[in-house]
Amino acid sequence: MFEGFVRSVRYGSRLLARSPLFTATAILSLSIGIGANTAIFNAANALLLAPTAGVREMDQLVNLGRTVNDSGFDTVSYELYADLRKRVPLSKMSTPGGSNRCR
């Protein structure tokens, strides 16, 4: 079993040594492919899979916004958020699909 593996490695290395241009092209292609794959995974991991930095309790993270004429969803400014926070506790604000309104 091991002898067959060693024989195959020797044969493969002899073939690669006979055609250095093909060898260089294959190594370069593999390097670029592995590097691109690693870069894309790292970006996807940072953006989609890793927990948000600075958030201790992810289950309590909310997206605060407002609707205009009961259509669409728009974000709110920090000033509006601060005003709402003074007037209405977060637990009383509407949940997705909920009917509570803050006026």
C-alpha positions as MATLAB code, in Angstrom:
seq = 'MFEGFVRSVRYGSRLLARSPLFTATAILSLSIGIGANTAIFNAANALLLAPTAGVREMDQLVNLGRTVNDSGFDTVSYELYADLRKRVPLSKMSTPGGSNRCR';
ca = [
       0.000    0.000    0.000;
       2.654    2.494    1.049;
       4.992    1.351   -1.732;
       2.316    2.086   -4.332;
       1.897    5.594   -2.909;
       5.656    6.237   -3.029;
       5.798    4.920   -6.601;
       2.926    7.238   -7.635;
       4.597   10.263   -6.024;
       7.870    9.521   -7.824;
       6.075    9.104  -11.147;
       4.136   12.341  -10.653;
       7.263   14.279   -9.716;
       9.074   12.967  -12.818;
       6.179   14.090  -15.024;
       6.108   17.534  -13.411;
       9.873   17.886  -13.769;
       9.607   17.185  -17.522;
       7.243   20.100  -18.105;
       8.217   23.063  -15.886;
       5.821   25.482  -17.605;
       2.838   23.258  -16.845;
       4.082   22.800  -13.269;
       4.428   26.545  -12.730;
       0.974   27.177  -14.241;
      -0.638   24.508  -12.060;
       1.023   25.801   -8.878;
       0.096   29.407   -9.715;
      -3.523   28.454  -10.464;
      -3.840   26.523   -7.228;
      -2.279   29.374   -5.251;
      -4.651   31.966   -6.710;
      -7.659   29.697   -6.169;
      -6.785   28.914   -2.561;
      -6.024   32.580   -1.817;
      -9.289   33.800   -3.352;
     -11.263   31.132   -1.534;
      -9.667   32.106    1.769;
     -10.340   35.813    1.199;
     -14.001   35.235    0.317;
     -14.535   32.958    3.321;
     -12.918   35.478    5.676;
     -15.144   38.258    4.348;
     -18.286   36.106    4.624;
     -17.286   34.986    8.105;
     -16.741   38.561    9.298;
     -19.942   39.905    7.747;
     -22.404   37.043    8.116;
     -21.262   34.453   10.627;
     -19.284   36.194   13.355;
     -21.188   37.793   16.229;
     -21.557   41.552   16.114;
     -18.729   43.256   17.995;
     -19.735   44.999   21.202;
     -23.118   43.262   21.539;
     -23.340   41.116   24.664;
     -26.884   39.776   24.260;
     -27.662   39.174   20.585;
     -31.239   38.059   21.315;
     -32.054   41.554   22.593;
     -30.728   43.360   19.513;
     -33.508   45.223   17.694;
     -33.888   47.190   14.486;
     -35.658   50.433   15.250;
     -37.492   52.098   12.394;
     -40.735   53.671   11.323;
     -43.349   53.250    8.655;
     -44.786   56.052    6.589;
     -48.495   55.709    5.744;
     -48.323   52.034    6.761;
     -46.012   51.185    3.877;
     -42.295   50.535    3.773;
     -39.767   50.675    6.580;
     -37.449   53.604    7.169;
     -34.603   53.985    9.660;
     -34.683   56.659   12.331;
     -32.110   59.261   13.274;
     -30.289   59.173   16.585;
     -32.162   62.277   17.721;
     -35.518   60.575   17.132;
     -34.250   57.449   18.901;
     -33.146   59.511   21.933;
     -36.548   61.250   22.021;
     -38.404   57.925   21.799;
     -36.191   56.437   24.488;
     -37.115   59.251   26.862;
     -40.852   58.913   26.201;
     -41.466   55.195   25.606;
     -39.771   52.147   27.152;
     -38.299   49.810   24.554;
     -40.525   46.968   25.761;
     -43.610   48.999   24.754;
     -42.485   49.615   21.185;
     -43.893   47.588   18.306;
     -42.417   44.235   17.387;
     -42.257   42.976   13.782;
     -45.801   42.324   12.706;
     -47.098   43.879   15.917;
     -49.745   46.533   16.170;
     -48.331   48.742   18.946;
     -47.796   52.311   17.833;
     -45.602   54.983   19.405;
     -46.942   58.429   18.764;
];
